[in-house]
Each structure stands twice: as C-alpha cells, then as structure tokens.
C-alpha cells in the first residue's frame, strides 16, 4: 500500500503524523508541499476525497490569510484555490492519502483512521501528549 503525506517539516503536527505512519511499519512518500506544491487538479482531488469545502483547507496561522482577507465570504472556491496555489503555506497540513482514504490530520492522530495498521501502540507526541492507538 502506498501512503503519501503532504508534509511541512517545520510543523509539529506534520512531524508527529509522519512519525505515527512510520511507527505503523510503513514508509510513506513524503511530499514537502512548500517545495513541491500540488497542482490545481491534484488539490481539487484531495479536497474532494476528504469531503471538505475548499475553505476548510485554508490555514490561517503563520500565513497571509488575514493580509489577503481570505476570511471574507466573497471569495469563490476557485479564488481560494488560486490563493493556495500562489501561497502554498495557506494549504493546511498534513494531508495523508492511503487506499483507505484521505485525511487532513489535525490533530495528528486522525492519521490512524486511514492507516492499514492503525495499532501502533502508545505514541508520544513531541509535546509529551500520549496517543493510544485503537485495537483492531
């Protein structure tokens, strides 16, 4: 099974998600989306697969979200996609894609919903919070 993570190594949630994938015994395809952003079509596919509105993928913190006034409901989905393509930092992360589905893994333990082996035991996040995976 191929697992793909759209990853930002500067993000603790993204690092925790990647570590959980690896603890499950899988080595994912890691796409550092700030260096290699998804195409418009790929971004639309991921959003559709997650079943979320385009706006739900926007990240506010540490981005030009407020400067660009993207909270204003006047922006269409196409305009929001344009903003994410122009400023990939606006794409919330991490996004994980497996054969079991696609998830925006915030919080990071949402990755367990799509891992082929979600029984990773006890996992401790960087901040010290323990995550106990579900038993099959």
N, C-alpha and C positions, 0 to 999 in steps of 0.2 A: 504494500500500500504506500502510495506517495502522500506525504504530508508537506504542505507548503505553509510557511509563515511569512507574512509581510511584517518585517521587524525593524525596530529602531534600537540599536544597541545602547543608546543614551537613556532609554526608558526602562525604569524598573519593572513595570508591569510586563513589558515585552520580554525582558530578560528572564523574569520568573516563568512566563509562559513557555519560552524556549527550553528552560531547564526542566519543566514538567514533561514536555514532549520527550526530551532525551531520557528522563528518568523512566518513562514508559517503555524504553527499549527501542525507540525509533530515532533515526537521524533525518531531520526534515531538510527540505530545500529551503534555504534561508534567502529571502529577497529583502535586501536593505532598500526599502521603498523610497527613501530620500535620495539615494544614489541612482536607483533604477525604478522610477515610478511606473505604476501600471498605466496602460493605455486607457483611453476613454471607454472603449468597448470592454476591456477587462474589468475596469472599475464598475461599470454598469452590471456586468455578470456577477461580480462579487456581492454587490448590493442586492441584486435580485435573489441570489442564492441565500443571503442572510434574511431576506424577507423584511428588510427595514427601509424606511424612507431615506432618500438621499441625505436629507438634513441630519439624520441620526448618526451619520458617519463623520460629521464635522467635529473637529477638535477645536476647543476654544483656548485652553491654557497654553501659553508659550507660542502662540500663532498670531497671524494678522487678522484673526476673526473679527475682533472689535474695530480695528482700524478700517477694515473693509465693510463694516456694518452688516455682516452676514447674518446677524440675528433678526434683521428686518424681514418680515414675511413676504415682502415684494419679490424676492429672488426666486426664480423658477428653478426646477431641478437641473435643467441644462446650464443655467448660470452658476449654480452651486458646483456642478461638476467642473465647469470652466475654472472656477476659483481653486478647486482642489488640484487640478492639473497644472495650473500656474504656480501654485504654492503647495507642494505635496505635504508639507508639515501640517496642513489642515486635515489630512486624512487621519482619522483616529486609528489607533493601533493597540495591540497587534491583531491582525486578521489571520485566522488559521483555516486552511482548507484541507479536508480529507475526504475520503469516499463516503464518510458518514455525514458530511455536511460542512458548512462554512459558518464560522462564528467570529464576531468581534469579541475578543477575550478580555473584557473588562467587567468584572475582575478576572484575573488570570486563570482562576480555577474553572472558568467556563470552557477552557480547552478540554477538560475531562469529558464533556458532552460529545465530543467528536473524535476522541482518540480510539484506535482499535483496541488498546489495552488501557482502560482508564484506572485500573487497580495499581496505582503507583506507590501505595503505602502512604506513609506520612512524609509530607514535603514541607519544608520550612522556607517561607519567602524571605527575601533579602531583609525585610523589616522585622523578621522574627516571628511573624504570624504563621501558625501551623495550619496546613491544609491536610485533611484526611480524605483520601480518595474513597469513592463508593466501592463496596464489594459487589462483584458480579453475582 
